[in-house]
């Protein structure tokens, strides 16, 4: 199982890739600073991050198919 840091790194990389290659799709992801938690230690599980990563990978796969 990947660590939170590894998952966040991969998610960030995929988001940058989507922003560059598929800007219209990126606009629909709702990746705005306002959605970032403003608490010091938000409770985000690795399972939630893995699900989000899978969604991003699926989006890319559908666009590249």
N, C-alpha and C positions, 0 to 999 in steps of 0.2 A: 504494500500500500504506500502511496506517495504521501509526503508530508504536506502540510498546509502551504509552506513556502514553495515547494515544487509545483503544487497545483496552481497557486496564484501566478507563478512565473509563466507556466504554460498558458494559462488563461490570458494573461497580459499579451503574450506573444501572438496568440490567435486573434485577439481583439485588434491588435495593430495590423495584422495581416488582412483581416476582414475590412478594416477601415480603409486600407490602401487598395485592395483588389475589388471590393464590393461596397463602395461608399453608400449606396442606397440601402442596402441591407443593414449596414452599420447604424444608420439613422433610426432604424426600427428596433434596435436592441435596448433602447432606453438606458444607455450607459452614460448617465449624467452625474456630475458631482453631487447633486442633491440626493441621489439614491445611496450614496456612501454613508454608512452609519457614522454618527457624530459622537459615539461613545468610545471611551478609551479601549475597552476590550470587548468588541462585539462577539457574540456567541455564534460562530459559523462552523459547522461541522465539516469534516473532510468528505462525508457522503454528499452534502449539499454542493460542495465545490466540484466533486467528481460528476455529479449530475449536470451541473452547468457546463463543465468542460465537454461532456458528451453532447450536449445540445449545440455547442459551438462547432464541434467536429462534424456533427450531422448537417448543420447549416452549410459548412464548407463543402462537404461531400455532395450535397444536393446541387450546389452552385457549379461545381466542377464536373458533374455528370453530364 
